[in-house]
Amino acid sequence: MFDKKPKSYTELLGKTNRIVEGTLIKGDIISQADFRLDGELIGNFQSKGKIVIGPTGSVTGDIICKNADIEGKFNGKIHVAEILNVKHKASIHGEVTVGKLSVEPGADFSASCMMKTNSKNTMPNDGQPKPEQKQQ
């Protein structure tokens, strides 16, 4: 009658986890919801949402997420399924794989970068070769 059901991912949308300035985390973080990091993370981060690394934030490790805004420091491998926004105060070193990339002037972007197309567009016609069109 009063059973509390766990909230679904759709109910978590719009809610953000936050690590404040002056906090150091050593280890991995896995989150379903969005995340804002103004402290320091030494480890890996994975989310189905968005990560924001604030101006005082720092990550040394790997990140896998849907979207990312980076204003602080990042060193490692980052895989962003959709959009990576690199702010003018950001410092990024390592390997970057993104769907779309936005880099503001003044950012330190010293990384190898690979842009992936949307998975829906990767395999048109279920992976079958497109038939040749006849010229008339």
C-alpha positions in Angstrom: 0.0 0.0 0.0 2.8 2.5 0.9 5.5 0.8 -1.2 8.0 3.3 -2.4 9.2 2.5 -5.9 12.6 3.6 -7.0 12.6 6.7 -9.3 13.1 6.0 -12.9 15.8 7.7 -15.0 13.2 10.1 -16.5 12.3 11.3 -13.0 16.0 12.0 -12.4 16.3 14.3 -15.4 16.8 17.9 -14.3 18.4 16.8 -11.0 22.2 17.4 -10.7 24.7 15.8 -8.5 27.4 18.2 -7.3 30.9 18.0 -5.9 32.0 21.3 -4.5 35.4 23.1 -4.6 37.9 21.7 -2.1 36.6 18.1 -2.4 39.0 15.4 -3.7 37.5 12.1 -4.8 39.8 9.1 -5.6 37.9 6.4 -7.4 35.2 5.9 -10.1 31.8 7.7 -10.3 28.8 6.2 -12.1 25.7 8.4 -12.3 22.4 8.2 -14.1 21.7 11.9 -13.7 23.6 15.1 -14.6 26.8 16.0 -12.6 28.6 19.2 -11.8 32.2 18.9 -10.6 33.9 21.9 -9.0 36.3 19.7 -6.9 38.9 17.2 -8.1 38.3 13.7 -9.4 41.2 11.2 -9.8 39.5 8.3 -11.4 36.9 7.5 -14.1 33.4 9.0 -14.6 30.5 7.5 -16.4 27.0 9.0 -16.9 24.0 8.8 -19.2 23.6 12.5 -18.7 25.8 15.6 -18.8 28.9 16.4 -16.8 30.0 20.0 -16.1 33.5 20.5 -15.0 33.5 24.0 -13.4 36.4 26.5 -13.5 37.9 25.1 -10.3 37.1 21.5 -11.3 39.7 18.9 -12.3 39.5 15.4 -13.7 42.4 13.0 -14.2 41.0 9.8 -15.7 38.5 8.7 -18.3 35.0 10.1 -18.9 32.1 8.5 -20.8 28.9 10.7 -21.0 26.2 12.0 -23.2 27.1 15.7 -23.1 29.9 17.7 -21.4 30.8 21.3 -20.6 34.4 21.8 -19.5 35.7 25.0 -18.0 38.3 23.5 -15.7 41.1 20.9 -16.2 40.8 17.5 -17.8 43.6 14.9 -18.5 42.7 11.5 -19.9 40.3 10.0 -22.4 36.8 11.4 -22.9 34.0 10.0 -25.0 31.0 12.3 -25.4 28.1 10.8 -27.4 26.6 14.2 -28.4 28.2 17.6 -27.7 31.4 18.7 -25.9 31.6 22.4 -25.1 35.1 23.6 -24.2 35.0 27.0 -22.5 37.8 29.6 -22.8 39.4 28.8 -19.4 39.5 25.0 -20.0 42.6 22.9 -20.3 42.2 19.5 -22.0 45.0 17.0 -22.6 44.5 13.5 -23.9 42.2 11.8 -26.3 38.7 13.1 -27.2 35.9 11.3 -29.1 32.8 13.4 -29.7 29.7 13.7 -31.7 30.0 17.5 -32.0 32.7 19.8 -30.7 32.6 23.5 -29.6 35.8 25.1 -28.5 35.9 28.8 -27.4 38.9 30.9 -28.3 41.5 30.9 -25.5 41.0 27.2 -24.5 44.0 24.9 -24.1 42.9 22.0 -26.3 46.0 19.8 -26.5 44.3 16.5 -27.5 43.8 14.1 -30.3 40.2 14.4 -31.4 37.9 12.0 -33.3 34.4 13.0 -34.3 31.9 10.2 -34.6 28.7 10.5 -36.5 25.4 9.8 -34.9 24.8 6.0 -34.6 21.5 6.4 -36.5 23.4 7.7 -39.5 26.4 5.3 -39.3 24.7 2.3 -40.9 22.2 3.4 -43.5 20.2 0.6 -45.1 20.9 -1.7 -42.2 24.6 -1.8 -43.2 23.9 -2.9 -46.7 25.8 -1.1 -49.5 23.7 1.6 -51.2 22.6 0.5 -54.7 24.3 2.3 -57.6 22.1 4.7 -59.4 22.0 4.4 -63.1 22.9 7.5 -65.1 20.5 8.2 -67.9 
